């Protein structure tokens, strides 16, 4: 099991204050990592999340960070270098979605989704990995992709464009950085039971029924279901895995219809 140990590793999870990012951060922490989480929206939320990690007896630090601001990215990473140490694992989780039909979408909304979900990942990875290369250290980059990296759906065109781009960015990261001992892979979550999905997970809600029927596992995912894939991709167990996207979706991408259709 030493292959999966993250002891003495420092892992940075952007947007790790809630939902899937927090679940991944806690999984990395339980495997032994010192976890750093970031928030763009709320210092109170960041502090509350850090306390949640500590309540689970995990080592956690928090920083306010806008992944779209390159100078701020560099400044925060320099603080982490000085206050905590070298980042070994980067999880690019910060993301937003705007549910608008493409013909009705404002350019500002389109740009915000693309910038946060795709350009923010580029900026974080650029500055973290440059440090790894300069210091001749191996490392791991994990990009949070999506089923929308593979599929389309109404009202999420900007999000799908960003997540599709993120899949290819992940593959190109692997191509450029493998020679330095750095692996870049992605995780593509399916539909998960989080605070954000609570309104549509009620019995009788058409979206709830659609998702349960569309998922071969017949249920929503639990955020903790992502932990195994995250620890695997962050650990030595995945040292020869590069440029891959692991879809943790209950089997949705494996089927074209309801699980029991003929």
FIMINU-897801 format. One record per residue (C-alpha): residue in one letter; y, x, z. Coordinates in nm, 2 decimals. Each point is the difference from the previous one (the first is absolute). Example, Ala and Ser with C-alpha at 12.3 -4.5 7.8 and 13.67 -1.06 7.14 Angstrom:
# residues 2
<node rest="a" c2="-0.45" c1="1.23" c3="0.78"/>
<node rest="s" c2="0.34" c1="0.14" c3="-0.07"/>
***
This chain:
# residues 262
<node rest="x" c2="0.00" c1="0.00" c3="0.00"/>
<node rest="x" c2="0.23" c1="0.30" c3="0.01"/>
<node rest="x" c2="0.06" c1="-0.06" c3="-0.37"/>
<node rest="x" c2="0.20" c1="-0.32" c3="0.10"/>
<node rest="x" c2="0.19" c1="0.15" c3="0.29"/>
<node rest="x" c2="0.38" c1="0.02" c3="-0.03"/>
<node rest="x" c2="0.04" c1="0.20" c3="0.32"/>
<node rest="x" c2="0.31" c1="0.23" c3="-0.01"/>
<node rest="x" c2="0.12" c1="-0.18" c3="-0.32"/>
<node rest="x" c2="0.35" c1="-0.15" c3="-0.04"/>
<node rest="x" c2="0.01" c1="-0.32" c3="-0.20"/>
<node rest="x" c2="0.31" c1="-0.17" c3="-0.13"/>
<node rest="x" c2="-0.02" c1="-0.37" c3="-0.09"/>
<node rest="x" c2="0.31" c1="-0.15" c3="-0.16"/>
<node rest="x" c2="0.06" c1="-0.36" c3="0.10"/>
<node rest="x" c2="-0.26" c1="0.03" c3="0.27"/>
<node rest="x" c2="0.16" c1="-0.24" c3="0.25"/>
<node rest="x" c2="-0.20" c1="-0.31" c3="-0.08"/>
<node rest="x" c2="-0.28" c1="-0.15" c3="-0.21"/>
<node rest="x" c2="-0.22" c1="0.22" c3="-0.21"/>
<node rest="x" c2="0.21" c1="0.32" c3="0.05"/>
<node rest="x" c2="-0.04" c1="-0.03" c3="0.38"/>
<node rest="x" c2="-0.37" c1="-0.07" c3="-0.03"/>
<node rest="x" c2="-0.04" c1="0.31" c3="-0.21"/>
<node rest="x" c2="0.21" c1="0.21" c3="0.23"/>
<node rest="x" c2="-0.21" c1="-0.11" c3="0.30"/>
<node rest="x" c2="-0.32" c1="0.08" c3="-0.18"/>
<node rest="x" c2="0.13" c1="0.35" c3="-0.07"/>
<node rest="x" c2="0.11" c1="0.03" c3="0.36"/>
<node rest="x" c2="-0.34" c1="-0.10" c3="0.13"/>
<node rest="x" c2="-0.15" c1="0.27" c3="-0.22"/>
<node rest="x" c2="0.21" c1="0.25" c3="0.19"/>
<node rest="x" c2="0.33" c1="0.03" c3="-0.20"/>
<node rest="x" c2="0.35" c1="0.02" c3="0.13"/>
<node rest="x" c2="0.14" c1="-0.30" c3="-0.19"/>
<node rest="x" c2="0.37" c1="-0.02" c3="-0.11"/>
<node rest="x" c2="0.12" c1="-0.34" c3="-0.11"/>
<node rest="x" c2="0.33" c1="-0.09" c3="-0.17"/>
<node rest="x" c2="0.21" c1="-0.31" c3="-0.04"/>
<node rest="x" c2="0.30" c1="-0.07" c3="-0.22"/>
<node rest="x" c2="0.10" c1="-0.34" c3="0.15"/>
<node rest="x" c2="0.00" c1="0.00" c3="0.38"/>
<node rest="x" c2="0.01" c1="0.27" c3="0.27"/>
<node rest="x" c2="-0.11" c1="-0.26" c3="0.25"/>
<node rest="x" c2="-0.31" c1="-0.08" c3="-0.21"/>
<node rest="x" c2="-0.07" c1="0.37" c3="-0.04"/>
<node rest="x" c2="0.01" c1="0.06" c3="0.37"/>
<node rest="x" c2="-0.21" c1="-0.30" c3="0.07"/>
<node rest="x" c2="-0.26" c1="0.13" c3="-0.24"/>
<node rest="x" c2="-0.01" c1="0.34" c3="0.15"/>
<node rest="x" c2="-0.06" c1="-0.15" c3="0.34"/>
<node rest="x" c2="-0.29" c1="-0.20" c3="-0.15"/>
<node rest="x" c2="-0.16" c1="0.32" c3="-0.11"/>
<node rest="x" c2="0.05" c1="0.16" c3="0.33"/>
<node rest="x" c2="-0.14" c1="-0.31" c3="0.18"/>
<node rest="x" c2="-0.32" c1="0.07" c3="-0.20"/>
<node rest="x" c2="0.01" c1="0.36" c3="0.13"/>
<node rest="x" c2="0.09" c1="0.14" c3="-0.34"/>
<node rest="x" c2="0.25" c1="0.28" c3="-0.06"/>
<node rest="x" c2="0.29" c1="-0.15" c3="-0.20"/>
<node rest="x" c2="0.36" c1="0.08" c3="-0.09"/>
<node rest="x" c2="0.25" c1="-0.20" c3="-0.20"/>
<node rest="x" c2="0.30" c1="0.07" c3="-0.23"/>
<node rest="x" c2="0.24" c1="-0.23" c3="-0.18"/>
<node rest="x" c2="-0.03" c1="0.08" c3="-0.38"/>
<node rest="x" c2="0.11" c1="-0.14" c3="-0.33"/>
<node rest="x" c2="-0.26" c1="0.13" c3="-0.25"/>
<node rest="x" c2="0.25" c1="-0.07" c3="-0.28"/>
<node rest="x" c2="0.25" c1="0.25" c3="0.13"/>
<node rest="x" c2="-0.10" c1="0.35" c3="-0.10"/>
<node rest="x" c2="0.24" c1="0.18" c3="0.24"/>
<node rest="x" c2="-0.12" c1="-0.22" c3="0.29"/>
<node rest="x" c2="-0.36" c1="0.08" c3="-0.10"/>
<node rest="x" c2="0.07" c1="0.37" c3="0.02"/>
<node rest="x" c2="0.20" c1="-0.03" c3="0.32"/>
<node rest="x" c2="-0.27" c1="-0.20" c3="0.18"/>
<node rest="x" c2="-0.28" c1="0.23" c3="-0.12"/>
<node rest="x" c2="0.20" c1="0.30" c3="0.13"/>
<node rest="x" c2="0.02" c1="-0.17" c3="0.34"/>
<node rest="x" c2="-0.37" c1="-0.06" c3="0.00"/>
<node rest="x" c2="-0.06" c1="0.37" c3="-0.09"/>
<node rest="x" c2="0.21" c1="0.11" c3="0.29"/>
<node rest="x" c2="-0.10" c1="-0.26" c3="0.26"/>
<node rest="x" c2="-0.37" c1="-0.07" c3="-0.08"/>
<node rest="x" c2="-0.14" c1="0.24" c3="-0.26"/>
<node rest="x" c2="-0.14" c1="0.00" c3="-0.35"/>
<node rest="x" c2="-0.11" c1="-0.32" c3="-0.16"/>
<node rest="x" c2="-0.37" c1="0.01" c3="-0.11"/>
<node rest="x" c2="-0.04" c1="-0.36" c3="-0.12"/>
<node rest="x" c2="0.26" c1="-0.22" c3="-0.17"/>
<node rest="x" c2="-0.07" c1="-0.37" c3="-0.04"/>
<node rest="x" c2="0.26" c1="-0.16" c3="-0.23"/>
<node rest="x" c2="-0.01" c1="-0.36" c3="0.13"/>
<node rest="x" c2="0.36" c1="-0.11" c3="-0.01"/>
<node rest="x" c2="0.04" c1="-0.29" c3="-0.25"/>
<node rest="x" c2="0.17" c1="-0.32" c3="-0.08"/>
<node rest="x" c2="-0.07" c1="-0.30" c3="-0.23"/>
<node rest="x" c2="0.23" c1="-0.25" c3="-0.16"/>
<node rest="x" c2="-0.17" c1="-0.32" c3="-0.12"/>
<node rest="x" c2="0.20" c1="-0.11" c3="-0.30"/>
<node rest="x" c2="-0.09" c1="-0.10" c3="-0.35"/>
<node rest="x" c2="0.08" c1="0.30" c3="-0.23"/>
<node rest="x" c2="0.25" c1="-0.19" c3="-0.22"/>
<node rest="x" c2="0.19" c1="-0.10" c3="0.32"/>
<node rest="x" c2="0.00" c1="0.34" c3="0.17"/>
<node rest="x" c2="0.33" c1="0.18" c3="0.05"/>
<node rest="x" c2="0.01" c1="0.36" c3="-0.10"/>
<node rest="x" c2="0.10" c1="0.10" c3="0.36"/>
<node rest="x" c2="-0.32" c1="-0.16" c3="0.13"/>
<node rest="x" c2="-0.22" c1="0.17" c3="-0.26"/>
<node rest="x" c2="0.16" c1="0.34" c3="0.08"/>
<node rest="x" c2="-0.05" c1="-0.05" c3="0.37"/>
<node rest="x" c2="-0.37" c1="-0.07" c3="-0.04"/>
<node rest="x" c2="-0.06" c1="0.28" c3="-0.24"/>
<node rest="x" c2="0.21" c1="0.25" c3="0.21"/>
<node rest="x" c2="-0.16" c1="-0.08" c3="0.33"/>
<node rest="x" c2="-0.36" c1="-0.03" c3="-0.11"/>
<node rest="x" c2="-0.01" c1="0.27" c3="-0.26"/>
<node rest="x" c2="0.29" c1="0.24" c3="0.02"/>
<node rest="x" c2="-0.01" c1="0.01" c3="0.38"/>
<node rest="x" c2="-0.36" c1="0.12" c3="-0.03"/>
<node rest="x" c2="0.11" c1="0.26" c3="-0.25"/>
<node rest="x" c2="0.27" c1="0.13" c3="0.24"/>
<node rest="x" c2="-0.22" c1="0.00" c3="0.31"/>
<node rest="x" c2="-0.28" c1="0.18" c3="-0.18"/>
<node rest="x" c2="0.23" c1="0.25" c3="-0.17"/>
<node rest="x" c2="0.15" c1="0.12" c3="0.32"/>
<node rest="x" c2="-0.31" c1="-0.01" c3="0.22"/>
<node rest="x" c2="-0.23" c1="0.17" c3="-0.26"/>
<node rest="x" c2="0.26" c1="0.26" c3="-0.09"/>
<node rest="x" c2="-0.03" c1="0.11" c3="0.36"/>
<node rest="x" c2="-0.38" c1="0.02" c3="-0.02"/>
<node rest="x" c2="0.01" c1="0.20" c3="-0.32"/>
<node rest="x" c2="0.27" c1="0.24" c3="0.13"/>
<node rest="x" c2="-0.19" c1="0.06" c3="0.33"/>
<node rest="x" c2="-0.34" c1="0.02" c3="-0.19"/>
<node rest="x" c2="-0.14" c1="-0.29" c3="0.20"/>
<node rest="x" c2="-0.25" c1="-0.26" c3="-0.12"/>
<node rest="x" c2="0.08" c1="-0.36" c3="0.05"/>
<node rest="x" c2="-0.05" c1="-0.37" c3="-0.08"/>
<node rest="x" c2="0.21" c1="-0.26" c3="-0.17"/>
<node rest="x" c2="-0.10" c1="-0.36" c3="0.02"/>
<node rest="x" c2="0.19" c1="-0.25" c3="-0.21"/>
<node rest="x" c2="-0.02" c1="-0.37" c3="0.09"/>
<node rest="x" c2="-0.07" c1="-0.16" c3="-0.34"/>
<node rest="x" c2="-0.11" c1="-0.37" c3="-0.04"/>
<node rest="x" c2="-0.22" c1="-0.23" c3="-0.20"/>
<node rest="x" c2="0.32" c1="-0.04" c3="-0.20"/>
<node rest="x" c2="-0.06" c1="0.36" c3="-0.12"/>
<node rest="x" c2="-0.28" c1="-0.17" c3="-0.21"/>
<node rest="x" c2="0.09" c1="-0.37" c3="-0.03"/>
<node rest="x" c2="0.30" c1="-0.21" c3="-0.08"/>
<node rest="x" c2="0.12" c1="-0.32" c3="0.17"/>
<node rest="x" c2="0.29" c1="-0.24" c3="-0.02"/>
<node rest="x" c2="0.33" c1="0.11" c3="0.16"/>
<node rest="x" c2="-0.10" c1="0.35" c3="0.09"/>
<node rest="x" c2="0.08" c1="0.19" c3="-0.32"/>
<node rest="x" c2="0.22" c1="0.27" c3="0.16"/>
<node rest="x" c2="-0.25" c1="0.06" c3="0.28"/>
<node rest="x" c2="-0.29" c1="0.02" c3="-0.24"/>
<node rest="x" c2="0.20" c1="0.24" c3="-0.22"/>
<node rest="x" c2="0.07" c1="0.22" c3="0.30"/>
<node rest="x" c2="-0.36" c1="-0.01" c3="0.13"/>
<node rest="x" c2="-0.14" c1="0.06" c3="-0.35"/>
<node rest="x" c2="0.23" c1="0.30" c3="-0.03"/>
<node rest="x" c2="-0.11" c1="0.12" c3="0.34"/>
<node rest="x" c2="-0.36" c1="0.00" c3="-0.11"/>
<node rest="x" c2="0.09" c1="0.24" c3="-0.29"/>
<node rest="x" c2="0.24" c1="0.20" c3="0.22"/>
<node rest="x" c2="-0.29" c1="0.05" c3="0.24"/>
<node rest="x" c2="-0.22" c1="0.14" c3="-0.28"/>
<node rest="x" c2="0.27" c1="0.23" c3="-0.12"/>
<node rest="x" c2="0.06" c1="0.13" c3="0.36"/>
<node rest="x" c2="-0.37" c1="0.08" c3="0.01"/>
<node rest="x" c2="0.02" c1="0.18" c3="-0.33"/>
<node rest="x" c2="0.30" c1="0.22" c3="0.11"/>
<node rest="x" c2="-0.09" c1="0.06" c3="0.36"/>
<node rest="x" c2="-0.38" c1="0.05" c3="0.01"/>
<node rest="x" c2="0.03" c1="0.37" c3="-0.06"/>
<node rest="x" c2="0.19" c1="0.03" c3="0.33"/>
<node rest="x" c2="-0.27" c1="-0.17" c3="0.20"/>
<node rest="x" c2="0.19" c1="-0.33" c3="0.02"/>
<node rest="x" c2="-0.17" c1="-0.33" c3="-0.08"/>
<node rest="x" c2="0.19" c1="-0.31" c3="-0.11"/>
<node rest="x" c2="-0.18" c1="-0.33" c3="0.01"/>
<node rest="x" c2="0.09" c1="-0.37" c3="0.05"/>
<node rest="x" c2="-0.11" c1="-0.31" c3="0.19"/>
<node rest="x" c2="0.03" c1="-0.34" c3="-0.17"/>
<node rest="x" c2="-0.01" c1="-0.28" c3="0.26"/>
<node rest="x" c2="-0.12" c1="-0.35" c3="-0.08"/>
<node rest="x" c2="0.13" c1="-0.30" c3="0.19"/>
<node rest="x" c2="0.04" c1="0.07" c3="0.37"/>
<node rest="x" c2="0.07" c1="-0.21" c3="0.31"/>
<node rest="x" c2="0.34" c1="0.13" c3="0.11"/>
<node rest="x" c2="0.31" c1="-0.14" c3="0.15"/>
<node rest="x" c2="0.15" c1="-0.03" c3="-0.35"/>
<node rest="x" c2="-0.30" c1="-0.21" c3="-0.13"/>
<node rest="x" c2="-0.02" c1="-0.23" c3="0.30"/>
<node rest="x" c2="0.19" c1="-0.29" c3="-0.16"/>
<node rest="x" c2="-0.26" c1="-0.03" c3="-0.28"/>
<node rest="x" c2="-0.31" c1="0.06" c3="0.20"/>
<node rest="x" c2="0.00" c1="-0.35" c3="0.15"/>
<node rest="x" c2="-0.30" c1="-0.23" c3="-0.07"/>
<node rest="x" c2="0.08" c1="-0.22" c3="-0.30"/>
<node rest="x" c2="0.26" c1="0.23" c3="-0.15"/>
<node rest="x" c2="-0.08" c1="0.04" c3="-0.37"/>
<node rest="x" c2="0.06" c1="0.37" c3="0.01"/>
<node rest="x" c2="-0.23" c1="0.05" c3="0.30"/>
<node rest="x" c2="-0.28" c1="-0.19" c3="-0.18"/>
<node rest="x" c2="0.06" c1="0.19" c3="-0.32"/>
<node rest="x" c2="-0.03" c1="0.34" c3="0.17"/>
<node rest="x" c2="-0.31" c1="-0.09" c3="0.20"/>
<node rest="x" c2="-0.17" c1="-0.14" c3="-0.31"/>
<node rest="x" c2="0.11" c1="0.29" c3="-0.22"/>
<node rest="x" c2="-0.12" c1="0.27" c3="0.24"/>
<node rest="x" c2="-0.37" c1="0.06" c3="-0.02"/>
<node rest="x" c2="0.00" c1="0.09" c3="0.37"/>
<node rest="x" c2="0.13" c1="-0.36" c3="0.06"/>
<node rest="x" c2="0.28" c1="0.10" c3="0.24"/>
<node rest="x" c2="0.33" c1="0.17" c3="0.05"/>
<node rest="x" c2="-0.01" c1="0.37" c3="0.08"/>
<node rest="x" c2="0.08" c1="0.12" c3="0.35"/>
<node rest="x" c2="0.25" c1="0.29" c3="0.01"/>
<node rest="x" c2="-0.25" c1="0.21" c3="0.19"/>
<node rest="x" c2="-0.22" c1="-0.02" c3="-0.31"/>
<node rest="x" c2="0.23" c1="0.26" c3="-0.16"/>
<node rest="x" c2="-0.06" c1="0.26" c3="0.27"/>
<node rest="x" c2="-0.32" c1="0.15" c3="-0.14"/>
<node rest="x" c2="0.13" c1="0.06" c3="-0.34"/>
<node rest="x" c2="0.32" c1="0.15" c3="0.14"/>
<node rest="x" c2="-0.18" c1="0.24" c3="0.24"/>
<node rest="x" c2="-0.24" c1="0.10" c3="-0.28"/>
<node rest="x" c2="0.29" c1="0.08" c3="-0.24"/>
<node rest="x" c2="0.19" c1="0.18" c3="0.27"/>
<node rest="x" c2="-0.29" c1="0.22" c3="0.11"/>
<node rest="x" c2="-0.21" c1="0.29" c3="-0.12"/>
<node rest="x" c2="-0.27" c1="-0.25" c3="-0.10"/>
<node rest="x" c2="0.21" c1="-0.07" c3="-0.32"/>
<node rest="x" c2="0.08" c1="0.36" c3="-0.09"/>
<node rest="x" c2="-0.15" c1="-0.04" c3="-0.35"/>
<node rest="x" c2="0.13" c1="-0.36" c3="-0.05"/>
<node rest="x" c2="0.32" c1="0.01" c3="-0.20"/>
<node rest="x" c2="0.20" c1="-0.24" c3="-0.21"/>
<node rest="x" c2="-0.20" c1="-0.30" c3="0.10"/>
<node rest="x" c2="0.10" c1="-0.35" c3="0.12"/>
<node rest="x" c2="-0.23" c1="-0.16" c3="0.26"/>
<node rest="x" c2="0.04" c1="-0.38" c3="-0.02"/>
<node rest="x" c2="-0.06" c1="-0.17" c3="0.33"/>
<node rest="x" c2="0.00" c1="-0.35" c3="-0.12"/>
<node rest="x" c2="-0.32" c1="-0.18" c3="0.10"/>
<node rest="x" c2="-0.12" c1="0.03" c3="-0.36"/>
<node rest="x" c2="0.27" c1="-0.19" c3="-0.18"/>
<node rest="x" c2="0.04" c1="0.26" c3="-0.28"/>
<node rest="x" c2="-0.38" c1="0.00" c3="-0.05"/>
<node rest="x" c2="-0.01" c1="-0.36" c3="-0.13"/>
<node rest="x" c2="0.18" c1="-0.22" c3="-0.25"/>
<node rest="x" c2="-0.06" c1="-0.33" c3="0.17"/>
<node rest="x" c2="-0.08" c1="-0.18" c3="0.32"/>
<node rest="x" c2="-0.29" c1="0.19" c3="0.17"/>
<node rest="x" c2="-0.25" c1="-0.28" c3="-0.06"/>
<node rest="x" c2="0.10" c1="-0.12" c3="-0.34"/>
<node rest="x" c2="-0.27" c1="0.00" c3="-0.27"/>
***
